Amino acid sequence: MSNLDENTKDRIQTEIDASEVVLFMKGTPVFPQCGFSSMVSQILSHMNVEFKGIDVLVESSLREGVKAFSNWPTIPQLYVKGEFVGGCDIIKEMHESGELKQLFDEKNVGNS
Amino acid sequence: MAMSAEEIELLIKEHLPDSEITIQDLRGDGDHYSAHIKSKLFSGKTKIQQHQMVYTALKGKMGDQLHALAIKTSII
């Protein structure tokens, strides 16, 4: 895993502080470029949760940077109120078990 | 670069010796797998930590040689 330079680290921190729900993904919520990113994006949309999608394909420093930042080797990565929640498998599992809705409720996110 | 299911299982076993692992080659192409890993060692860990333990076992191959490995973890 590549090193995380200060600029990239600040940039990621700023993004996850600025929006309640941030999804680092390949492509955009409208045009996802990867099945896993698409799935998480669809789950959030289905739950009526507003989120900021950040396309890591546009900036390669973010693509590698966010992996080091979260200590997580894959994209997508979901942050809720500054906290790393997981990647595709965890989000899918949490969605199916109802834990994801619970998390959003607890954190007062979305319009549920 | 693909990896075989046996290689994946060996790497995980090395790091989580007690684990019971079920691997499926989802498309039969040696590149898209799902793995269900059960271990006592996951006890007391968050989902994120459990998955990180599996990623550690795979020694950086995830997201590199291994394109797609869906992971599910359970505590025995």
N, CA and C atoms of all chains as a GROMACS GRO file, in nm:
protein
  564
    1MET      N    1   0.085  -0.119   0.000
    1MET     CA    2   0.000   0.000   0.000
    1MET      C    3   0.089   0.124   0.000
    2SER      N    4   0.055   0.220  -0.081
    2SER     CA    5   0.143   0.336  -0.097
    2SER      C    6   0.132   0.429   0.024
    3ASN      N    7   0.232   0.513   0.039
    3ASN     CA    8   0.232   0.607   0.150
    3ASN      C    9   0.127   0.715   0.128
    4LEU      N   10   0.087   0.772   0.238
    4LEU     CA   11  -0.016   0.874   0.232
    4LEU      C   12   0.051   1.008   0.256
    5ASP      N   13   0.052   1.095   0.154
    5ASP     CA   14   0.115   1.225   0.178
    5ASP      C   15   0.017   1.320   0.248
    6GLU      N   16   0.073   1.420   0.310
    6GLU     CA   17  -0.008   1.509   0.396
    6GLU      C   18  -0.121   1.577   0.319
    7ASN      N   19  -0.093   1.622   0.197
    7ASN     CA   20  -0.195   1.689   0.116
    7ASN      C   21  -0.316   1.601   0.093
    8THR      N   22  -0.288   1.475   0.055
    8THR     CA   23  -0.396   1.382   0.026
    8THR      C   24  -0.474   1.351   0.154
    9LYS      N   25  -0.400   1.334   0.262
    9LYS     CA   26  -0.463   1.304   0.390
    9LYS      C   27  -0.557   1.419   0.431
   10ASP      N   28  -0.508   1.542   0.417
   10ASP     CA   29  -0.591   1.660   0.450
   10ASP      C   30  -0.714   1.666   0.361
   11ARG      N   31  -0.693   1.637   0.235
   11ARG     CA   32  -0.801   1.641   0.137
   11ARG      C   33  -0.912   1.541   0.174
   12ILE      N   34  -0.873   1.421   0.211
   12ILE     CA   35  -0.970   1.318   0.248
   12ILE      C   36  -1.041   1.358   0.376
   13GLN      N   37  -0.964   1.406   0.474
   13GLN     CA   38  -1.023   1.448   0.601
   13GLN      C   39  -1.124   1.560   0.578
   14THR      N   40  -1.088   1.656   0.492
   14THR     CA   41  -1.178   1.767   0.462
   14THR      C   42  -1.308   1.716   0.401
   15GLU      N   43  -1.297   1.622   0.308
   15GLU     CA   44  -1.415   1.566   0.242
   15GLU      C   45  -1.507   1.496   0.341
   16ILE      N   46  -1.449   1.414   0.429
   16ILE     CA   47  -1.536   1.337   0.520
   16ILE      C   48  -1.589   1.424   0.633
   17ASP      N   49  -1.527   1.541   0.655
   17ASP     CA   50  -1.581   1.636   0.753
   17ASP      C   51  -1.692   1.721   0.690
   18ALA      N   52  -1.681   1.743   0.560
   18ALA     CA   53  -1.771   1.838   0.493
   18ALA      C   54  -1.910   1.781   0.465
   19SER      N   55  -1.919   1.650   0.443
   19SER     CA   56  -2.049   1.590   0.411
   19SER      C   57  -2.078   1.478   0.510
   20GLU      N   58  -2.204   1.464   0.544
   20GLU     CA   59  -2.242   1.360   0.642
   20GLU      C   60  -2.213   1.220   0.589
   21VAL      N   61  -2.246   1.199   0.462
   21VAL     CA   62  -2.225   1.068   0.402
   21VAL      C   63  -2.139   1.084   0.277
   22VAL      N   64  -2.025   1.018   0.279
   22VAL     CA   65  -1.932   1.029   0.166
   22VAL      C   66  -1.900   0.889   0.115
   23LEU      N   67  -1.912   0.872  -0.016
   23LEU     CA   68  -1.876   0.744  -0.076
   23LEU      C   69  -1.760   0.764  -0.173
   24PHE      N   70  -1.646   0.707  -0.138
   24PHE     CA   71  -1.534   0.705  -0.232
   24PHE      C   72  -1.563   0.589  -0.328
   25MET      N   73  -1.573   0.620  -0.455
   25MET     CA   74  -1.620   0.519  -0.550
   25MET      C   75  -1.551   0.533  -0.686
   26LYS      N   76  -1.570   0.430  -0.768
   26LYS     CA   77  -1.521   0.437  -0.905
   26LYS      C   78  -1.636   0.483  -0.993
   27GLY      N   79  -1.620   0.599  -1.052
   27GLY     CA   80  -1.728   0.660  -1.129
   27GLY      C   81  -1.810   0.751  -1.040
   28THR      N   82  -1.927   0.788  -1.089
   28THR     CA   83  -2.013   0.879  -1.014
   28THR      C   84  -2.142   0.806  -0.978
   29PRO      N   85  -2.221   0.860  -0.884
   29PRO     CA   86  -2.348   0.795  -0.850
   29PRO      C   87  -2.436   0.773  -0.974
   30VAL      N   88  -2.432   0.864  -1.069
   30VAL     CA   89  -2.514   0.850  -1.190
   30VAL      C   90  -2.452   0.750  -1.289
   31PHE      N   91  -2.321   0.758  -1.301
   31PHE     CA   92  -2.250   0.665  -1.391
   31PHE      C   93  -2.138   0.590  -1.317
   32PRO      N   94  -2.178   0.493  -1.234
   32PRO     CA   95  -2.074   0.415  -1.165
   32PRO      C   96  -1.994   0.333  -1.266
   33GLN      N   97  -1.865   0.317  -1.239
   33GLN     CA   98  -1.777   0.246  -1.333
   33GLN      C   99  -1.741   0.108  -1.283
   34CYS      N  100  -1.805   0.064  -1.177
   34CYS     CA  101  -1.767  -0.064  -1.119
   34CYS      C  102  -1.888  -0.120  -1.047
   35GLY      N  103  -1.909  -0.249  -1.055
   35GLY     CA  104  -2.026  -0.312  -0.997
   35GLY      C  105  -2.039  -0.293  -0.847
   36PHE      N  106  -1.926  -0.293  -0.779
   36PHE     CA  107  -1.930  -0.281  -0.633
   36PHE      C  108  -1.966  -0.138  -0.592
   37SER      N  109  -1.910  -0.042  -0.664
   37SER     CA  110  -1.944   0.098  -0.637
   37SER      C  111  -2.091   0.123  -0.669
   38SER      N  112  -2.136   0.063  -0.777
   38SER     CA  113  -2.273   0.078  -0.820
   38SER      C  114  -2.368   0.022  -0.714
   39MET      N  115  -2.334  -0.092  -0.658
   39MET     CA  116  -2.421  -0.155  -0.560
   39MET      C  117  -2.439  -0.067  -0.436
   40VAL      N  118  -2.327  -0.016  -0.383
   40VAL     CA  119  -2.337   0.068  -0.263
   40VAL      C  120  -2.414   0.196  -0.293
   41SER      N  121  -2.385   0.254  -0.408
   41SER     CA  122  -2.454   0.374  -0.451
   41SER      C  123  -2.605   0.350  -0.459
   42GLN      N  124  -2.643   0.235  -0.513
   42GLN     CA  125  -2.786   0.201  -0.525
   42GLN      C  126  -2.852   0.179  -0.389
   43ILE      N  127  -2.779   0.117  -0.298
   43ILE     CA  128  -2.834   0.094  -0.164
   43ILE      C  129  -2.864   0.229  -0.098
   44LEU      N  130  -2.768   0.321  -0.108
   44LEU     CA  131  -2.788   0.453  -0.045
   44LEU      C  132  -2.905   0.527  -0.109
   45SER      N  133  -2.913   0.521  -0.241
   45SER     CA  134  -3.023   0.588  -0.311
   45SER      C  135  -3.156   0.527  -0.272
   46HIS      N  136  -3.158   0.394  -0.265
   46HIS     CA  137  -3.278   0.321  -0.227
   46HIS      C  138  -3.326   0.362  -0.087
   47MET      N  139  -3.230   0.394   0.000
   47MET     CA  140  -3.265   0.433   0.138
   47MET      C  141  -3.291   0.583   0.150
   48ASN      N  142  -3.290   0.652   0.035
   48ASN     CA  143  -3.308   0.797   0.034
   48ASN      C  144  -3.206   0.871   0.118
   49VAL      N  145  -3.086   0.818   0.119
   49VAL     CA  146  -2.978   0.886   0.192
   49VAL      C  147  -2.898   0.969   0.092
   50GLU      N  148  -2.891   1.097   0.121
   50GLU     CA  149  -2.810   1.183   0.035
   50GLU      C  150  -2.663   1.160   0.064
   51PHE      N  151  -2.584   1.150  -0.041
   51PHE     CA  152  -2.442   1.129  -0.016
   51PHE      C  153  -2.359   1.200  -0.122
   52LYS      N  154  -2.234   1.226  -0.084
   52LYS     CA  155  -2.143   1.282  -0.182
   52LYS      C  156  -2.058   1.169  -0.238
   53GLY      N  157  -2.065   1.150  -0.368
   53GLY     CA  158  -1.981   1.049  -0.432
   53GLY      C  159  -1.852   1.114  -0.478
   54ILE      N  160  -1.741   1.053  -0.442
   54ILE     CA  161  -1.612   1.106  -0.488
   54ILE      C  162  -1.549   1.003  -0.581
   55ASP      N  163  -1.529   1.044  -0.703
   55ASP     CA  164  -1.479   0.953  -0.807
   55ASP      C  165  -1.327   0.941  -0.798
   56VAL      N  166  -1.281   0.826  -0.749
   56VAL     CA  167  -1.136   0.809  -0.732
   56VAL      C  168  -1.066   0.782  -0.865
   57LEU      N  169  -1.144   0.756  -0.969
   57LEU     CA  170  -1.080   0.734  -1.100
   57LEU      C  171  -1.029   0.866  -1.158
   58VAL      N  172  -1.089   0.976  -1.111
   58VAL     CA  173  -1.049   1.108  -1.162
   58VAL      C  174  -0.913   1.148  -1.105
   59GLU      N  175  -0.891   1.113  -0.978
   59GLU     CA  176  -0.764   1.148  -0.916
   59GLU      C  177  -0.696   1.024  -0.860
   60SER      N  178  -0.585   0.987  -0.918
   60SER     CA  179  -0.522   0.863  -0.873
   60SER      C  180  -0.463   0.877  -0.733
   61SER      N  181  -0.429   0.999  -0.691
   61SER     CA  182  -0.375   1.015  -0.555
   61SER      C  183  -0.482   0.978  -0.451
   62LEU      N  184  -0.607   1.011  -0.484
   62LEU     CA  185  -0.716   0.976  -0.392
   62LEU      C  186  -0.742   0.826  -0.393
   63ARG      N  187  -0.730   0.767  -0.510
   63ARG     CA  188  -0.756   0.624  -0.523
   63ARG      C  189  -0.664   0.543  -0.431
   64GLU      N  190  -0.536   0.574  -0.433
   64GLU     CA  191  -0.442   0.504  -0.346
   64GLU      C  192  -0.447   0.562  -0.205
   65GLY      N  193  -0.467   0.694  -0.198
   65GLY     CA  194  -0.466   0.763  -0.069
   65GLY      C  195  -0.573   0.714   0.026
   66VAL      N  196  -0.694   0.694  -0.026
   66VAL     CA  197  -0.803   0.657   0.063
   66VAL      C  198  -0.785   0.513   0.114
   67LYS      N  199  -0.716   0.431   0.035
   67LYS     CA  200  -0.688   0.294   0.080
   67LYS      C  201  -0.595   0.297   0.202
   68ALA      N  202  -0.492   0.384   0.195
   68ALA     CA  203  -0.400   0.396   0.308
   68ALA      C  204  -0.469   0.463   0.426
   69PHE      N  205  -0.548   0.565   0.396
   69PHE     CA  206  -0.618   0.641   0.500
   69PHE      C  207  -0.707   0.550   0.584
   70SER      N  208  -0.782   0.462   0.519
   70SER     CA  209  -0.877   0.376   0.589
   70SER      C  210  -0.816   0.242   0.628
   71ASN      N  211  -0.695   0.215   0.582
   71ASN     CA  212  -0.636   0.081   0.596
   71ASN      C  213  -0.732  -0.023   0.538
   72TRP      N  214  -0.772   0.002   0.416
   72TRP     CA  215  -0.872  -0.083   0.350
   72TRP      C  216  -0.831  -0.092   0.202
   73PRO      N  217  -0.817  -0.213   0.148
   73PRO     CA  218  -0.752  -0.224   0.017
   73PRO      C  219  -0.842  -0.204  -0.106
   74THR      N  220  -0.971  -0.185  -0.083
   74THR     CA  221  -1.060  -0.180  -0.200
   74THR      C  222  -1.149  -0.056  -0.199
   75ILE      N  223  -1.203  -0.026  -0.316
   75ILE     CA  224  -1.299   0.079  -0.337
   75ILE      C  225  -1.430   0.008  -0.375
   76PRO      N  226  -1.547   0.046  -0.336
   76PRO     CA  227  -1.585   0.169  -0.264
   76PRO      C  228  -1.556   0.166  -0.114
   77GLN      N  229  -1.563   0.285  -0.055
   77GLN     CA  230  -1.551   0.300   0.089
   77GLN      C  231  -1.652   0.403   0.135
   78LEU      N  232  -1.727   0.364   0.236
   78LEU     CA  233  -1.832   0.455   0.285
   78LEU      C  234  -1.795   0.517   0.420
   79TYR      N  235  -1.808   0.648   0.425
   79TYR     CA  236  -1.789   0.721   0.551
   79TYR      C  237  -1.920   0.786   0.592
   80VAL      N  238  -1.956   0.771   0.720
   80VAL     CA  239  -2.074   0.839   0.773
   80VAL      C  240  -2.030   0.923   0.892
   81LYS      N  241  -2.056   1.051   0.882
   81LYS     CA  242  -2.014   1.147   0.985
   81LYS      C  243  -1.868   1.125   1.026
   82GLY      N  244  -1.784   1.115   0.929
   82GLY     CA  245  -1.640   1.107   0.954
   82GLY      C  246  -1.590   0.969   0.993
   83GLU      N  247  -1.682   0.871   1.002
   83GLU     CA  248  -1.639   0.739   1.047
   83GLU      C  249  -1.648   0.638   0.933
   84PHE      N  250  -1.544   0.557   0.919
   84PHE     CA  251  -1.542   0.455   0.815
   84PHE      C  252  -1.640   0.343   0.851
   85VAL      N  253  -1.733   0.315   0.761
   85VAL     CA  254  -1.834   0.212   0.789
   85VAL      C  255  -1.798   0.080   0.721
   86GLY      N  256  -1.742   0.087   0.601
   86GLY     CA  257  -1.702  -0.036   0.536
   86GLY      C  258  -1.701  -0.025   0.385
   87GLY      N  259  -1.674  -0.140   0.322
   87GLY     CA  260  -1.676  -0.148   0.177
   87GLY      C  261  -1.802  -0.219   0.133
   88CYS      N  262  -1.802  -0.265   0.010
   88CYS     CA  263  -1.922  -0.321  -0.049
   88CYS      C  264  -1.982  -0.438   0.030
   89ASP      N  265  -1.898  -0.535   0.069
   89ASP     CA  266  -1.950  -0.654   0.138
   89ASP      C  267  -2.019  -0.618   0.269
   90ILE      N  268  -1.953  -0.532   0.346
   90ILE     CA  269  -2.007  -0.494   0.478
   90ILE      C  270  -2.135  -0.413   0.462
   91ILE      N  271  -2.136  -0.321   0.367
   91ILE     CA  272  -2.255  -0.238   0.346
   91ILE      C  273  -2.373  -0.324   0.303
   92LYS      N  274  -2.345  -0.417   0.213
   92LYS     CA  275  -2.450  -0.505   0.165
   92LYS      C  276  -2.506  -0.590   0.280
   93GLU      N  277  -2.416  -0.646   0.359
   93GLU     CA  278  -2.457  -0.728   0.472
   93GLU      C  279  -2.536  -0.645   0.574
   94MET      N  280  -2.488  -0.523   0.600
   94MET     CA  281  -2.556  -0.435   0.697
   94MET      C  282  -2.693  -0.391   0.645
   95HIS      N  283  -2.701  -0.375   0.514
   95HIS     CA  284  -2.829  -0.336   0.455
   95HIS      C  285  -2.930  -0.449   0.471
   96GLU      N  286  -2.884  -0.572   0.441
   96GLU     CA  287  -2.974  -0.687   0.448
   96GLU      C  288  -3.019  -0.716   0.591
   97SER      N  289  -2.933  -0.690   0.687
   97SER     CA  290  -2.967  -0.720   0.827
   97SER      C  291  -3.040  -0.605   0.896
   98GLY      N  292  -3.048  -0.490   0.827
   98GLY     CA  293  -3.114  -0.375   0.889
   98GLY      C  294  -3.021  -0.287   0.972
   99GLU      N  295  -2.895  -0.332   0.987
   99GLU     CA  296  -2.799  -0.255   1.068
   99GLU      C  297  -2.765  -0.120   1.006
  100LEU      N  298  -2.772  -0.115   0.873
  100LEU     CA  299  -2.735   0.010   0.806
  100LEU      C  300  -2.839   0.118   0.836
  101LYS      N  301  -2.966   0.079   0.830
  101LYS     CA  302  -3.072   0.173   0.861
  101LYS      C  303  -3.059   0.219   1.006
  102GLN      N  304  -3.029   0.123   1.091
  102GLN     CA  305  -3.010   0.154   1.233
  102GLN      C  306  -2.898   0.256   1.252
  103LEU      N  307  -2.790   0.235   1.179
  103LEU     CA  308  -2.675   0.326   1.189
  103LEU      C  309  -2.714   0.468   1.145
  104PHE      N  310  -2.786   0.476   1.033
  104PHE     CA  311  -2.828   0.607   0.984
  104PHE      C  312  -2.926   0.672   1.083
  105ASP      N  313  -3.014   0.591   1.140
  105ASP     CA  314  -3.109   0.643   1.239
  105ASP      C  315  -3.034   0.697   1.361
  106GLU      N  316  -2.941   0.615   1.409
  106GLU     CA  317  -2.865   0.655   1.528
  106GLU      C  318  -2.787   0.782   1.505
  107LYS      N  319  -2.735   0.795   1.384
  107LYS     CA  320  -2.653   0.912   1.354
  107LYS      C  321  -2.736   1.025   1.295
  108ASN      N  322  -2.867   1.005   1.291
  108ASN     CA  323  -2.955   1.111   1.241
  108ASN      C  324  -2.924   1.152   1.099
  109VAL      N  325  -2.904   1.053   1.014
  109VAL     CA  326  -2.871   1.080   0.876
  109VAL      C  327  -2.987   1.037   0.787
  110GLY      N  328  -3.012   1.112   0.681
  110GLY     CA  329  -3.117   1.078   0.586
  110GLY      C  330  -3.252   1.127   0.636
  111ASN      N  331  -3.357   1.096   0.561
  111ASN     CA  332  -3.487   1.150   0.598
  111ASN      C  333  -3.581   1.044   0.653
  112SER      N  334  -3.523   0.946   0.721
  112SER     CA  335  -3.609   0.844   0.779
  112SER      C  336  -3.659   0.889   0.915
  113MET      N  337  -0.374  -1.078  -1.341
  113MET     CA  338  -0.317  -1.187  -1.260
  113MET      C  339  -0.424  -1.249  -1.171
  114ALA      N  340  -0.448  -1.372  -1.194
  114ALA     CA  341  -0.549  -1.439  -1.113
  114ALA      C  342  -0.483  -1.525  -1.005
  115MET      N  343  -0.561  -1.562  -0.909
  115MET     CA  344  -0.512  -1.652  -0.804
  115MET      C  345  -0.608  -1.770  -0.796
  116SER      N  346  -0.555  -1.885  -0.755
  116SER     CA  347  -0.646  -1.999  -0.742
  116SER      C  348  -0.713  -1.996  -0.604
  117ALA      N  349  -0.826  -2.063  -0.596
  117ALA     CA  350  -0.898  -2.070  -0.469
  117ALA      C  351  -0.811  -2.135  -0.361
  118GLU      N  352  -0.728  -2.233  -0.402
  118GLU     CA  353  -0.640  -2.300  -0.305
  118GLU      C  354  -0.539  -2.203  -0.246
  119GLU      N  355  -0.483  -2.116  -0.332
  119GLU     CA  356  -0.387  -2.017  -0.283
  119GLU      C  357  -0.451  -1.923  -0.181
  120ILE      N  358  -0.572  -1.882  -0.214
  120ILE     CA  359  -0.643  -1.790  -0.124
  120ILE      C  360  -0.666  -1.858   0.011
  121GLU      N  361  -0.712  -1.982   0.003
  121GLU     CA  362  -0.742  -2.055   0.126
  121GLU      C  363  -0.614  -2.077   0.209
  122LEU      N  364  -0.505  -2.109   0.144
  122LEU     CA  365  -0.379  -2.131   0.216
  122LEU      C  366  -0.334  -2.005   0.289
  123LEU      N  367  -0.341  -1.892   0.220
  123LEU     CA  368  -0.298  -1.766   0.280
  123LEU      C  369  -0.382  -1.732   0.404
  124ILE      N  370  -0.512  -1.754   0.392
  124ILE     CA  371  -0.600  -1.722   0.505
  124ILE      C  372  -0.574  -1.817   0.622
  125LYS      N  373  -0.557  -1.945   0.589
  125LYS     CA  374  -0.531  -2.047   0.692
  125LYS      C  375  -0.402  -2.019   0.769
  126GLU      N  376  -0.303  -1.968   0.696
  126GLU     CA  377  -0.174  -1.939   0.756
  126GLU      C  378  -0.190  -1.834   0.866
  127HIS      N  379  -0.277  -1.738   0.840
  127HIS     CA  380  -0.295  -1.626   0.932
  127HIS      C  381  -0.403  -1.656   1.036
  128LEU      N  382  -0.505  -1.730   0.996
  128LEU     CA  383  -0.615  -1.763   1.086
  128LEU      C  384  -0.629  -1.916   1.089
  129PRO      N  385  -0.540  -1.982   1.162
  129PRO     CA  386  -0.528  -2.128   1.154
  129PRO      C  387  -0.656  -2.205   1.186
  130ASP      N  388  -0.740  -2.149   1.272
  130ASP     CA  389  -0.860  -2.225   1.310
  130ASP      C  390  -0.975  -2.208   1.212
  131SER      N  391  -0.953  -2.130   1.106
  131SER     CA  392  -1.067  -2.088   1.025
  131SER      C  393  -1.124  -2.200   0.938
  132GLU      N  394  -1.255  -2.192   0.918
  132GLU     CA  395  -1.324  -2.278   0.823
  132GLU      C  396  -1.359  -2.190   0.705
  133ILE      N  397  -1.313  -2.229   0.588
  133ILE     CA  398  -1.325  -2.141   0.473
  133ILE      C  399  -1.402  -2.208   0.360
  134THR      N  400  -1.497  -2.136   0.306
  134THR     CA  401  -1.568  -2.183   0.188
  134THR      C  402  -1.545  -2.081   0.077
  135ILE      N  403  -1.484  -2.125  -0.031
  135ILE     CA  404  -1.456  -2.032  -0.140
  135ILE      C  405  -1.534  -2.074  -0.264
  136GLN      N  406  -1.592  -1.975  -0.329
  136GLN     CA  407  -1.662  -2.002  -0.454
  136GLN      C  408  -1.597  -1.920  -0.565
  137ASP      N  409  -1.572  -1.986  -0.675
  137ASP     CA  410  -1.524  -1.914  -0.793
  137ASP      C  411  -1.650  -1.872  -0.869
  138LEU      N  412  -1.685  -1.744  -0.856
  138LEU     CA  413  -1.819  -1.700  -0.897
  138LEU      C  414  -1.845  -1.712  -1.047
  139ARG      N  415  -1.739  -1.689  -1.124
  139ARG     CA  416  -1.761  -1.694  -1.270
  139ARG      C  417  -1.678  -1.804  -1.336
  140GLY      N  418  -1.609  -1.880  -1.254
  140GLY     CA  419  -1.523  -1.985  -1.309
  140GLY      C  420  -1.406  -1.930  -1.388
  141ASP      N  421  -1.367  -1.806  -1.360
  141ASP     CA  422  -1.257  -1.744  -1.435
  141ASP      C  423  -1.132  -1.723  -1.350
  142GLY      N  424  -1.135  -1.773  -1.225
  142GLY     CA  425  -1.018  -1.757  -1.137
  142GLY      C  426  -0.992  -1.613  -1.099
  143ASP      N  427  -1.091  -1.528  -1.110
  143ASP     CA  428  -1.069  -1.386  -1.083
  143ASP      C  429  -1.180  -1.323  -0.998
  144HIS      N  430  -1.291  -1.392  -0.986
  144HIS     CA  431  -1.402  -1.339  -0.907
  144HIS      C  432  -1.446  -1.444  -0.805
  145TYR      N  433  -1.410  -1.420  -0.681
  145TYR     CA  434  -1.439  -1.518  -0.577
  145TYR      C  435  -1.528  -1.461  -0.469
  146SER      N  436  -1.592  -1.552  -0.398
  146SER     CA  437  -1.650  -1.512  -0.271
  146SER      C  438  -1.598  -1.610  -0.167
  147ALA      N  439  -1.570  -1.560  -0.050
  147ALA     CA  440  -1.517  -1.644   0.057
  147ALA      C  441  -1.596  -1.621   0.184
  148HIS      N  442  -1.636  -1.730   0.244
  148HIS     CA  443  -1.699  -1.723   0.375
  148HIS      C  444  -1.600  -1.781   0.475
  149ILE      N  445  -1.559  -1.698   0.569
  149ILE     CA  446  -1.455  -1.739   0.662
  149ILE      C  447  -1.512  -1.740   0.804
  150LYS      N  448  -1.501  -1.855   0.867
  150LYS     CA  449  -1.549  -1.864   1.006
  150LYS      C  450  -1.429  -1.888   1.096
  151SER      N  451  -1.420  -1.811   1.203
  151SER     CA  452  -1.307  -1.828   1.294
  151SER      C  453  -1.343  -1.779   1.433
  152LYS      N  454  -1.281  -1.844   1.532
  152LYS     CA  455  -1.298  -1.796   1.671
  152LYS      C  456  -1.224  -1.665   1.689
  153LEU      N  457  -1.124  -1.643   1.609
  153LEU     CA  458  -1.039  -1.524   1.625
  153LEU      C  459  -1.112  -1.394   1.594
  154PHE      N  460  -1.229  -1.404   1.531
  154PHE     CA  461  -1.306  -1.283   1.500
  154PHE      C  462  -1.383  -1.233   1.622
  155SER      N  463  -1.388  -1.316   1.723
  155SER     CA  464  -1.466  -1.282   1.841
  155SER      C  465  -1.419  -1.150   1.902
  156GLY      N  466  -1.515  -1.063   1.934
  156GLY     CA  467  -1.481  -0.935   1.996
  156GLY      C  468  -1.434  -0.829   1.899
  157LYS      N  469  -1.429  -0.861   1.770
  157LYS     CA  470  -1.384  -0.763   1.670
  157LYS      C  471  -1.503  -0.707   1.594
  158THR      N  472  -1.489  -0.586   1.544
  158THR     CA  473  -1.592  -0.530   1.458
  158THR      C  474  -1.581  -0.596   1.320
  159LYS      N  475  -1.688  -0.579   1.240
  159LYS     CA  476  -1.685  -0.632   1.102
  159LYS      C  477  -1.564  -0.578   1.027
  160ILE      N  478  -1.540  -0.450   1.044
  160ILE     CA  479  -1.426  -0.387   0.974
  160ILE      C  480  -1.296  -0.457   1.015
  161GLN      N  481  -1.280  -0.478   1.146
  161GLN     CA  482  -1.157  -0.544   1.193
  161GLN      C  483  -1.149  -0.688   1.142
  162GLN      N  484  -1.263  -0.757   1.138
  162GLN     CA  485  -1.263  -0.896   1.088
  162GLN      C  486  -1.218  -0.900   0.942
  163HIS      N  487  -1.272  -0.810   0.862
  163HIS     CA  488  -1.233  -0.807   0.721
  163HIS      C  489  -1.087  -0.765   0.706
  164GLN      N  490  -1.043  -0.672   0.793
  164GLN     CA  491  -0.902  -0.630   0.787
  164GLN      C  492  -0.809  -0.746   0.819
  165MET      N  493  -0.853  -0.835   0.909
  165MET     CA  494  -0.771  -0.954   0.941
  165MET      C  495  -0.756  -1.043   0.818
  166VAL      N  496  -0.865  -1.054   0.741
  166VAL     CA  497  -0.859  -1.135   0.619
  166VAL      C  498  -0.768  -1.067   0.516
  167TYR      N  499  -0.782  -0.936   0.504
  167TYR     CA  500  -0.697  -0.863   0.409
  167TYR      C  501  -0.549  -0.876   0.447
  168THR      N  502  -0.522  -0.870   0.578
  168THR     CA  503  -0.384  -0.886   0.625
  168THR      C  504  -0.333  -1.025   0.584
  169ALA      N  505  -0.418  -1.124   0.601
  169ALA     CA  506  -0.380  -1.261   0.565
  169ALA      C  507  -0.345  -1.270   0.416
  170LEU      N  508  -0.413  -1.190   0.336
  170LEU     CA  509  -0.390  -1.196   0.190
  170LEU      C  510  -0.270  -1.113   0.147
  171LYS      N  511  -0.203  -1.053   0.244
  171LYS     CA  512  -0.073  -0.988   0.221
  171LYS      C  513  -0.070  -0.891   0.103
  172GLY      N  514  -0.166  -0.803   0.098
  172GLY     CA  515  -0.162  -0.699  -0.006
  172GLY      C  516  -0.206  -0.744  -0.143
  173LYS      N  517  -0.246  -0.872  -0.154
  173LYS     CA  518  -0.288  -0.920  -0.287
  173LYS      C  519  -0.428  -0.871  -0.324
  174MET      N  520  -0.505  -0.838  -0.220
  174MET     CA  521  -0.640  -0.788  -0.245
  174MET      C  522  -0.632  -0.651  -0.312
  175GLY      N  523  -0.709  -0.634  -0.416
  175GLY     CA  524  -0.706  -0.507  -0.487
  175GLY      C  525  -0.587  -0.500  -0.583
  176ASP      N  526  -0.508  -0.606  -0.585
  176ASP     CA  527  -0.392  -0.609  -0.675
  176ASP      C  528  -0.407  -0.734  -0.763
  177GLN      N  529  -0.349  -0.846  -0.719
  177GLN     CA  530  -0.366  -0.970  -0.796
  177GLN      C  531  -0.510  -1.021  -0.789
  178LEU      N  532  -0.571  -0.991  -0.674
  178LEU     CA  533  -0.708  -1.037  -0.654
  178LEU      C  534  -0.802  -0.924  -0.683
  179HIS      N  535  -0.870  -0.932  -0.793
  179HIS     CA  536  -0.959  -0.821  -0.829
  179HIS      C  537  -1.084  -0.822  -0.744
  180ALA      N  538  -1.149  -0.936  -0.739
  180ALA     CA  539  -1.278  -0.940  -0.674
  180ALA      C  540  -1.290  -1.059  -0.580
  181LEU      N  541  -1.291  -1.029  -0.453
  181LEU     CA  542  -1.313  -1.132  -0.353
  181LEU      C  543  -1.415  -1.077  -0.255
  182ALA      N  544  -1.537  -1.127  -0.265
  182ALA     CA  545  -1.639  -1.086  -0.170
  182ALA      C  546  -1.613  -1.162  -0.041
  183ILE      N  547  -1.611  -1.091   0.069
  183ILE     CA  548  -1.578  -1.154   0.196
  183ILE      C  549  -1.696  -1.152   0.291
  184LYS      N  550  -1.719  -1.267   0.352
  184LYS     CA  551  -1.818  -1.272   0.459
  184LYS      C  552  -1.749  -1.340   0.577
  185THR      N  553  -1.762  -1.282   0.693
  185THR     CA  554  -1.696  -1.339   0.810
  185THR      C  555  -1.800  -1.377   0.915
  186SER      N  556  -1.774  -1.485   0.985
  186SER     CA  557  -1.861  -1.524   1.097
  186SER      C  558  -1.774  -1.573   1.212
  187ILE      N  559  -1.829  -1.558   1.330
  187ILE     CA  560  -1.759  -1.609   1.448
  187ILE      C  561  -1.812  -1.750   1.476
  188ILE      N  562  -1.721  -1.842   1.502
  188ILE     CA  563  -1.765  -1.979   1.532
  188ILE      C  564  -1.815  -1.985   1.677
   0.00000   0.00000   0.00000
